[in-house]
Amino acid sequence: MLSILSSSTTSPTIQQQQQQHNNSNNNQTSKNIVHNINTSSMSSSIATTSATPTVSSLRRRRSGRLFFSHLFQYFALVYEYICSIFHMRQKRIEPASTKQQQQQQRSSTTTPSSSSSSSTTFSNITAATASLSSSTTTATSCSVEDKPRITASTSTATKKLAALQYYKGKTLVLDLDETLVHSVRLGSYAARQRTVSTSIKRKKIEVQDDKQSMLYEVYKRPHVDFFLKTISQWYKVVIFTASMAEYADPVIDWLDQDHNVISQRYFRQSCIVRNGNFVKDISLAEPDLAKVCLVDNSNAAFGLFQENGIPLPGWISNPNDECLLDLLPLLDALRFTADVRSVLRLRLMGVS
């Protein structure tokens, strides 16, 4: 009985102790939570306070860099401006010094003719210089300072003229039919039997004869327009054909519509008949045989001047023909030779 009472009296005390222990644990955990919250808030505040100075320092650095870059660009512009002013002054000074030197040289050269008196008039000076220069008409109306320019311009003009004569001093004689064009008489058997590609340029030409009027259809050889335009910049171009002038003249006018490519024309009347063939005397176009070439599809045309001939395959209707284009490199090289025969005679020797 006593044990039961003692157990009953002691059980409340044990429960109280356990409850107090639990309360103390709860209080300790709440304190820990509060402490953790406080530390996290403090760390976040420290992080924010530490982040703000880094942003401001970056902004300061960027602004400083921009400032120094703008300052450097400003000094560079000022330096370039000063250098440009210096160079402009130097350019202005140099022509003046050169003009003074030229005047001194000219006065030293003209002193023998004007040493008799110091009051020589301006007209006498220009007359004396005009007698020494080739441009007499322009020298009398120019001042002393403009005379060096005139002599320089005349010298450059003479150099250009000499170069032009060197490059364009040769003559190229071209055949007409089957070399540049092909023609058929409308209504003839050949016109009925042959069909020509539509890509070939063509034109109908009426030829007036003493007895009748004939109509021809003329076809341009492929690339003939480009060929003529190119060689006219290298050579003096001459057409030498065995056809009559009544037919050939309108055909040549069609090839050279602006009349700035072909310089001369020779027809059947200028040919020489030998063994039934028309031989072409190219010395009519250029007496110096070292400077003339003949392009023809007939070897009989080279009868008088074999070493000046350039044979070309004849053309009738092939739309893919490129013989004229293949001929341009040879013609480009021949214009630089002193004698075209030194190259063209290799063909007669069997050298290709």
Secondary structure, DSSP 8 states (H G I E B T S, - for coil): -HHHHHHHHHHHHHHHHHHHHHHHHHHHHHHHHHHHHHHHHHHHHHHHHHHHHHHHHHHHHHHHHHHHHHHHHHHHHHHHHHHHHHHHHHHHHHHHHHHHHHHHHHHHHHHHHHTT-S---HHHHHHHHHHHSS-HHHHTTS-TTTHHHHHHHHHHHHHHHHHHHHHT--EEEE--BTTTEEEEETTSHHHHH----TTS-EEEEEEE-SS-EEEEEEEE-TTHHHHHHHHTTTSEEEEE-SS-HHHHHHHHHHH-TTS-SEEEEE-GGG-EEETTEEE--GGGT-S-GGGEEEEES-GGGGSS-GGGEEE----SS-TT--HHHHHHHHHHHHTT-S-THHHHHHHHTT--
